[in-house]
Amino acid sequence: MTNFRKLLVLLAIPLFPVAADCQQALTWDQVREKFEAVNPTLKVAQISIDESRDNEVTAYLRPNPSLGVLADGTQLVPHQGVWQPFSGTDISPSVSYLHERRHKRELRLEAAKKATDIAGSQYKDQDRTLLSTLRSAFVLTLQQKALLALAKANLDYYDHVLSISREQFRVGGIARIDLDRLELQRVQYESDVESATVALDDAKIQVLQLLNDHSPASQFDVTGPFDSSDQIPPPDELRRMALDTRPDLKAAAQSVEMAKTNHNLAISNGSTDPTFSVWYTYNPSFNNPYDKHTIGVSVSVPLRIFDRNQGEKARTLADIGLNERQRDAAEAQVYSDVDTAYANVKSNINLLRPYKEKYLAQAVRVRDTVTYSYQRGGASLLDFLNAESDYRSVQVNYLTLVGAYLTAAAQLNEAVGREVIP
């Protein structure tokens, strides 16, 4: 097996399931599915959609009729020496109803439905931003797993070199001072392992928090590809997809339509709504002995001389312009987000390319060559330590760049509003 193939095997270690006390490692699709099912912030946003949908019922309700009872003709004087306070009282029940004109109910319902649509788009936008945060934490976990595997592999390799050096010291091949310096250098590799372990636990805790999972970090694990790709859609296509997909831009456009509906409702509310009334009276007439039951009707029309809802008409008209400007600002933000995220992904691809094509293989080759020479007296201790340090730096830089690429890819997916880079 060549040195480069050994390196690929080393970097692939985090991708294989590990026998440990943790549960089965979750893939990105499994993590996302669990997140959308249990995240409390998303649950709150879902409840707001339900509340807005309930408002639609309220908006379309008709006015309640009014029931009135009139008591008239009550005599408060004694009758033939007997006190009868309610004698002669006539009871007259009445019913009145406010009739709404100019499609007020329909416009209220339309406005309420558009508010529900906006709440749905805002929910999707919140899901978009939180998924990006989750994806970044997921990528960070994969990165720390790779760094931990690299640190352990470096420590094992260095321990192998130390065992050979101790044997060389025993037979007089190297001086005590060289062996001491080699053993002192081991603390750096131990520190790398410990730092990577802590960083991995921190990354897992971030994922667990977003999943609302209270499991210990040691019992949680994720798995997935930790690599980069040169395939990325062109900027124009990304812009087009973002304009079609971004839920925040859709919510801004929906807000414009809702503002127009509210303006139409304000105009409608400025119209006059009559109140119709009907009543019944049992009132016998002394002129007509058969005239005991009477029914009456009336229409009450408010005179809108001063209040014609002028202020609300003007406010809702101005609100249309306000929401149009906010929609334009949201569209400009979409362009900015896509272009910035695309530039970051492209930059990481350019930085990773020489590592894949040259630096990774060179680092392995230099380390193995200098180690071989040092063990046979052809290289100094300083050359060996420098080669080990260069190898570790190249590998760590490479894994860090892969993590930066995957994080930038997550940000590009967020900017577009859909997954364009898996």
Secondary structure as a PSIPRED ss2 file (coil, helix, strand):
# PSIPRED VFORMAT (PSIPRED V4.0)

   1 M C   1.000  0.000  0.000
   2 T C   1.000  0.000  0.000
   3 N H   0.000  1.000  0.000
   4 F H   0.000  1.000  0.000
   5 R H   0.000  1.000  0.000
   6 K H   0.000  1.000  0.000
   7 L H   0.000  1.000  0.000
   8 L H   0.000  1.000  0.000
   9 V H   0.000  1.000  0.000
  10 L H   0.000  1.000  0.000
  11 L H   0.000  1.000  0.000
  12 A H   0.000  1.000  0.000
  13 I H   0.000  1.000  0.000
  14 P H   0.000  1.000  0.000
  15 L H   0.000  1.000  0.000
  16 F C   1.000  0.000  0.000
  17 P C   1.000  0.000  0.000
  18 V C   1.000  0.000  0.000
  19 A C   1.000  0.000  0.000
  20 A C   1.000  0.000  0.000
  21 D C   1.000  0.000  0.000
  22 C C   1.000  0.000  0.000
  23 Q C   1.000  0.000  0.000
  24 Q C   1.000  0.000  0.000
  25 A C   1.000  0.000  0.000
  26 L E   0.000  0.000  1.000
  27 T C   1.000  0.000  0.000
  28 W H   0.000  1.000  0.000
  29 D H   0.000  1.000  0.000
  30 Q H   0.000  1.000  0.000
  31 V H   0.000  1.000  0.000
  32 R H   0.000  1.000  0.000
  33 E H   0.000  1.000  0.000
  34 K H   0.000  1.000  0.000
  35 F H   0.000  1.000  0.000
  36 E H   0.000  1.000  0.000
  37 A H   0.000  1.000  0.000
  38 V H   0.000  1.000  0.000
  39 N C   1.000  0.000  0.000
  40 P H   0.000  1.000  0.000
  41 T H   0.000  1.000  0.000
  42 L H   0.000  1.000  0.000
  43 K H   0.000  1.000  0.000
  44 V H   0.000  1.000  0.000
  45 A H   0.000  1.000  0.000
  46 Q H   0.000  1.000  0.000
  47 I H   0.000  1.000  0.000
  48 S H   0.000  1.000  0.000
  49 I H   0.000  1.000  0.000
  50 D H   0.000  1.000  0.000
  51 E H   0.000  1.000  0.000
  52 S H   0.000  1.000  0.000
  53 R H   0.000  1.000  0.000
  54 D H   0.000  1.000  0.000
  55 N H   0.000  1.000  0.000
  56 E H   0.000  1.000  0.000
  57 V H   0.000  1.000  0.000
  58 T H   0.000  1.000  0.000
  59 A H   0.000  1.000  0.000
  60 Y C   1.000  0.000  0.000
  61 L C   1.000  0.000  0.000
  62 R C   1.000  0.000  0.000
  63 P C   1.000  0.000  0.000
  64 N C   1.000  0.000  0.000
  65 P C   1.000  0.000  0.000
  66 S E   0.000  0.000  1.000
  67 L E   0.000  0.000  1.000
  68 G E   0.000  0.000  1.000
  69 V E   0.000  0.000  1.000
  70 L E   0.000  0.000  1.000
  71 A E   0.000  0.000  1.000
  72 D E   0.000  0.000  1.000
  73 G C   1.000  0.000  0.000
  74 T C   1.000  0.000  0.000
  75 Q C   1.000  0.000  0.000
  76 L C   1.000  0.000  0.000
  77 V C   1.000  0.000  0.000
  78 P C   1.000  0.000  0.000
  79 H E   0.000  0.000  1.000
  80 Q C   1.000  0.000  0.000
  81 G C   1.000  0.000  0.000
  82 V E   0.000  0.000  1.000
  83 W C   1.000  0.000  0.000
  84 Q C   1.000  0.000  0.000
  85 P C   1.000  0.000  0.000
  86 F C   1.000  0.000  0.000
  87 S C   1.000  0.000  0.000
  88 G C   1.000  0.000  0.000
  89 T C   1.000  0.000  0.000
  90 D E   0.000  0.000  1.000
  91 I E   0.000  0.000  1.000
  92 S E   0.000  0.000  1.000
  93 P E   0.000  0.000  1.000
  94 S E   0.000  0.000  1.000
  95 V E   0.000  0.000  1.000
  96 S E   0.000  0.000  1.000
  97 Y E   0.000  0.000  1.000
  98 L E   0.000  0.000  1.000
  99 H C   1.000  0.000  0.000
 100 E C   1.000  0.000  0.000
 101 R C   1.000  0.000  0.000
 102 R C   1.000  0.000  0.000
 103 H C   1.000  0.000  0.000
 104 K H   0.000  1.000  0.000
 105 R H   0.000  1.000  0.000
 106 E H   0.000  1.000  0.000
 107 L H   0.000  1.000  0.000
 108 R H   0.000  1.000  0.000
 109 L H   0.000  1.000  0.000
 110 E H   0.000  1.000  0.000
 111 A H   0.000  1.000  0.000
 112 A H   0.000  1.000  0.000
 113 K H   0.000  1.000  0.000
 114 K H   0.000  1.000  0.000
 115 A H   0.000  1.000  0.000
 116 T H   0.000  1.000  0.000
 117 D H   0.000  1.000  0.000
 118 I H   0.000  1.000  0.000
 119 A H   0.000  1.000  0.000
 120 G H   0.000  1.000  0.000
 121 S H   0.000  1.000  0.000
 122 Q H   0.000  1.000  0.000
 123 Y H   0.000  1.000  0.000
 124 K H   0.000  1.000  0.000
 125 D H   0.000  1.000  0.000
 126 Q H   0.000  1.000  0.000
 127 D H   0.000  1.000  0.000
 128 R H   0.000  1.000  0.000
 129 T H   0.000  1.000  0.000
 130 L H   0.000  1.000  0.000
 131 L H   0.000  1.000  0.000
 132 S H   0.000  1.000  0.000
 133 T H   0.000  1.000  0.000
 134 L H   0.000  1.000  0.000
 135 R H   0.000  1.000  0.000
 136 S H   0.000  1.000  0.000
 137 A H   0.000  1.000  0.000
 138 F H   0.000  1.000  0.000
 139 V H   0.000  1.000  0.000
 140 L H   0.000  1.000  0.000
 141 T H   0.000  1.000  0.000
 142 L H   0.000  1.000  0.000
 143 Q H   0.000  1.000  0.000
 144 Q H   0.000  1.000  0.000
 145 K H   0.000  1.000  0.000
 146 A H   0.000  1.000  0.000
 147 L H   0.000  1.000  0.000
 148 L H   0.000  1.000  0.000
 149 A H   0.000  1.000  0.000
 150 L H   0.000  1.000  0.000
 151 A H   0.000  1.000  0.000
 152 K H   0.000  1.000  0.000
 153 A H   0.000  1.000  0.000
 154 N H   0.000  1.000  0.000
 155 L H   0.000  1.000  0.000
 156 D H   0.000  1.000  0.000
 157 Y H   0.000  1.000  0.000
 158 Y H   0.000  1.000  0.000
 159 D H   0.000  1.000  0.000
 160 H H   0.000  1.000  0.000
 161 V H   0.000  1.000  0.000
 162 L H   0.000  1.000  0.000
 163 S H   0.000  1.000  0.000
 164 I H   0.000  1.000  0.000
 165 S H   0.000  1.000  0.000
 166 R H   0.000  1.000  0.000
 167 E H   0.000  1.000  0.000
 168 Q H   0.000  1.000  0.000
 169 F H   0.000  1.000  0.000
 170 R H   0.000  1.000  0.000
 171 V C   1.000  0.000  0.000
 172 G C   1.000  0.000  0.000
 173 G C   1.000  0.000  0.000
 174 I C   1.000  0.000  0.000
 175 A C   1.000  0.000  0.000
 176 R H   0.000  1.000  0.000
 177 I H   0.000  1.000  0.000
 178 D H   0.000  1.000  0.000
 179 L H   0.000  1.000  0.000
 180 D H   0.000  1.000  0.000
 181 R H   0.000  1.000  0.000
 182 L H   0.000  1.000  0.000
 183 E H   0.000  1.000  0.000
 184 L H   0.000  1.000  0.000
 185 Q H   0.000  1.000  0.000
 186 R H   0.000  1.000  0.000
 187 V H   0.000  1.000  0.000
 188 Q H   0.000  1.000  0.000
 189 Y H   0.000  1.000  0.000
 190 E H   0.000  1.000  0.000
 191 S H   0.000  1.000  0.000
 192 D H   0.000  1.000  0.000
 193 V H   0.000  1.000  0.000
 194 E H   0.000  1.000  0.000
 195 S H   0.000  1.000  0.000
 196 A H   0.000  1.000  0.000
 197 T H   0.000  1.000  0.000
 198 V H   0.000  1.000  0.000
 199 A H   0.000  1.000  0.000
 200 L H   0.000  1.000  0.000
 201 D H   0.000  1.000  0.000
 202 D H   0.000  1.000  0.000
 203 A H   0.000  1.000  0.000
 204 K H   0.000  1.000  0.000
 205 I H   0.000  1.000  0.000
 206 Q H   0.000  1.000  0.000
 207 V H   0.000  1.000  0.000
 208 L H   0.000  1.000  0.000
 209 Q H   0.000  1.000  0.000
 210 L H   0.000  1.000  0.000
 211 L C   1.000  0.000  0.000
 212 N C   1.000  0.000  0.000
 213 D C   1.000  0.000  0.000
 214 H C   1.000  0.000  0.000
 215 S C   1.000  0.000  0.000
 216 P C   1.000  0.000  0.000
 217 A H   0.000  1.000  0.000
 218 S H   0.000  1.000  0.000
 219 Q H   0.000  1.000  0.000
 220 F C   1.000  0.000  0.000
 221 D C   1.000  0.000  0.000
 222 V E   0.000  0.000  1.000
 223 T C   1.000  0.000  0.000
 224 G C   1.000  0.000  0.000
 225 P C   1.000  0.000  0.000
 226 F C   1.000  0.000  0.000
 227 D C   1.000  0.000  0.000
 228 S C   1.000  0.000  0.000
 229 S C   1.000  0.000  0.000
 230 D C   1.000  0.000  0.000
 231 Q C   1.000  0.000  0.000
 232 I C   1.000  0.000  0.000
 233 P C   1.000  0.000  0.000
 234 P C   1.000  0.000  0.000
 235 P H   0.000  1.000  0.000
 236 D H   0.000  1.000  0.000
 237 E H   0.000  1.000  0.000
 238 L H   0.000  1.000  0.000
 239 R H   0.000  1.000  0.000
 240 R H   0.000  1.000  0.000
 241 M H   0.000  1.000  0.000
 242 A H   0.000  1.000  0.000
 243 L H   0.000  1.000  0.000
 244 D H   0.000  1.000  0.000
 245 T H   0.000  1.000  0.000
 246 R C   1.000  0.000  0.000
 247 P H   0.000  1.000  0.000
 248 D H   0.000  1.000  0.000
 249 L H   0.000  1.000  0.000
 250 K H   0.000  1.000  0.000
 251 A H   0.000  1.000  0.000
 252 A H   0.000  1.000  0.000
 253 A H   0.000  1.000  0.000
 254 Q H   0.000  1.000  0.000
 255 S H   0.000  1.000  0.000
 256 V H   0.000  1.000  0.000
 257 E H   0.000  1.000  0.000
 258 M H   0.000  1.000  0.000
 259 A H   0.000  1.000  0.000
 260 K H   0.000  1.000  0.000
 261 T H   0.000  1.000  0.000
 262 N H   0.000  1.000  0.000
 263 H H   0.000  1.000  0.000
 264 N H   0.000  1.000  0.000
 265 L H   0.000  1.000  0.000
 266 A H   0.000  1.000  0.000
 267 I H   0.000  1.000  0.000
 268 S H   0.000  1.000  0.000
 269 N H   0.000  1.000  0.000
 270 G C   1.000  0.000  0.000
 271 S C   1.000  0.000  0.000
 272 T C   1.000  0.000  0.000
 273 D C   1.000  0.000  0.000
 274 P C   1.000  0.000  0.000
 275 T E   0.000  0.000  1.000
 276 F E   0.000  0.000  1.000
 277 S E   0.000  0.000  1.000
 278 V E   0.000  0.000  1.000
 279 W E   0.000  0.000  1.000
 280 Y E   0.000  0.000  1.000
 281 T E   0.000  0.000  1.000
 282 Y E   0.000  0.000  1.000
 283 N C   1.000  0.000  0.000
 284 P C   1.000  0.000  0.000
 285 S C   1.000  0.000  0.000
 286 F C   1.000  0.000  0.000
 287 N C   1.000  0.000  0.000
 288 N C   1.000  0.000  0.000
 289 P C   1.000  0.000  0.000
 290 Y C   1.000  0.000  0.000
 291 D C   1.000  0.000  0.000
 292 K C   1.000  0.000  0.000
 293 H E   0.000  0.000  1.000
 294 T E   0.000  0.000  1.000
 295 I E   0.000  0.000  1.000
 296 G E   0.000  0.000  1.000
 297 V E   0.000  0.000  1.000
 298 S E   0.000  0.000  1.000
 299 V E   0.000  0.000  1.000
 300 S E   0.000  0.000  1.000
 301 V C   1.000  0.000  0.000
 302 P C   1.000  0.000  0.000
 303 L C   1.000  0.000  0.000
 304 R C   1.000  0.000  0.000
 305 I C   1.000  0.000  0.000
 306 F C   1.000  0.000  0.000
 307 D C   1.000  0.000  0.000
 308 R C   1.000  0.000  0.000
 309 N C   1.000  0.000  0.000
 310 Q H   0.000  1.000  0.000
 311 G H   0.000  1.000  0.000
 312 E H   0.000  1.000  0.000
 313 K H   0.000  1.000  0.000
 314 A H   0.000  1.000  0.000
 315 R H   0.000  1.000  0.000
 316 T H   0.000  1.000  0.000
 317 L H   0.000  1.000  0.000
 318 A H   0.000  1.000  0.000
 319 D H   0.000  1.000  0.000
 320 I H   0.000  1.000  0.000
 321 G H   0.000  1.000  0.000
 322 L H   0.000  1.000  0.000
 323 N H   0.000  1.000  0.000
 324 E H   0.000  1.000  0.000
 325 R H   0.000  1.000  0.000
 326 Q H   0.000  1.000  0.000
 327 R H   0.000  1.000  0.000
 328 D H   0.000  1.000  0.000
 329 A H   0.000  1.000  0.000
 330 A H   0.000  1.000  0.000
 331 E H   0.000  1.000  0.000
 332 A H   0.000  1.000  0.000
 333 Q H   0.000  1.000  0.000
 334 V H   0.000  1.000  0.000
 335 Y H   0.000  1.000  0.000
 336 S H   0.000  1.000  0.000
 337 D H   0.000  1.000  0.000
 338 V H   0.000  1.000  0.000
 339 D H   0.000  1.000  0.000
 340 T H   0.000  1.000  0.000
 341 A H   0.000  1.000  0.000
 342 Y H   0.000  1.000  0.000
 343 A H   0.000  1.000  0.000
 344 N H   0.000  1.000  0.000
 345 V H   0.000  1.000  0.000
 346 K H   0.000  1.000  0.000
 347 S H   0.000  1.000  0.000
 348 N H   0.000  1.000  0.000
 349 I H   0.000  1.000  0.000
 350 N H   0.000  1.000  0.000
 351 L H   0.000  1.000  0.000
 352 L H   0.000  1.000  0.000
 353 R H   0.000  1.000  0.000
 354 P H   0.000  1.000  0.000
 355 Y H   0.000  1.000  0.000
 356 K H   0.000  1.000  0.000
 357 E H   0.000  1.000  0.000
 358 K H   0.000  1.000  0.000
 359 Y H   0.000  1.000  0.000
 360 L H   0.000  1.000  0.000
 361 A H   0.000  1.000  0.000
 362 Q H   0.000  1.000  0.000
 363 A H   0.000  1.000  0.000
 364 V H   0.000  1.000  0.000
 365 R H   0.000  1.000  0.000
 366 V H   0.000  1.000  0.000
 367 R H   0.000  1.000  0.000
 368 D H   0.000  1.000  0.000
 369 T H   0.000  1.000  0.000
 370 V H   0.000  1.000  0.000
 371 T H   0.000  1.000  0.000
 372 Y H   0.000  1.000  0.000
 373 S H   0.000  1.000  0.000
 374 Y H   0.000  1.000  0.000
 375 Q H   0.000  1.000  0.000
 376 R C   1.000  0.000  0.000
 377 G C   1.000  0.000  0.000
 378 G C   1.000  0.000  0.000
 379 A C   1.000  0.000  0.000
 380 S C   1.000  0.000  0.000
 381 L H   0.000  1.000  0.000
 382 L H   0.000  1.000  0.000
 383 D H   0.000  1.000  0.000
 384 F H   0.000  1.000  0.000
 385 L H   0.000  1.000  0.000
 386 N H   0.000  1.000  0.000
 387 A H   0.000  1.000  0.000
 388 E H   0.000  1.000  0.000
 389 S H   0.000  1.000  0.000
 390 D H   0.000  1.000  0.000
 391 Y H   0.000  1.000  0.000
 392 R H   0.000  1.000  0.000
 393 S H   0.000  1.000  0.000
 394 V H   0.000  1.000  0.000
 395 Q H   0.000  1.000  0.000
 396 V H   0.000  1.000  0.000
 397 N H   0.000  1.000  0.000
 398 Y H   0.000  1.000  0.000
 399 L H   0.000  1.000  0.000
 400 T H   0.000  1.000  0.000
 401 L H   0.000  1.000  0.000
 402 V H   0.000  1.000  0.000
 403 G H   0.000  1.000  0.000
 404 A H   0.000  1.000  0.000
 405 Y H   0.000  1.000  0.000
 406 L H   0.000  1.000  0.000
 407 T H   0.000  1.000  0.000
 408 A H   0.000  1.000  0.000
 409 A H   0.000  1.000  0.000
 410 A H   0.000  1.000  0.000
 411 Q H   0.000  1.000  0.000
 412 L H   0.000  1.000  0.000
 413 N H   0.000  1.000  0.000
 414 E H   0.000  1.000  0.000
 415 A H   0.000  1.000  0.000
 416 V H   0.000  1.000  0.000
 417 G C   1.000  0.000  0.000
 418 R C   1.000  0.000  0.000
 419 E C   1.000  0.000  0.000
 420 V C   1.000  0.000  0.000
 421 I C   1.000  0.000  0.000
 422 P C   1.000  0.000  0.000
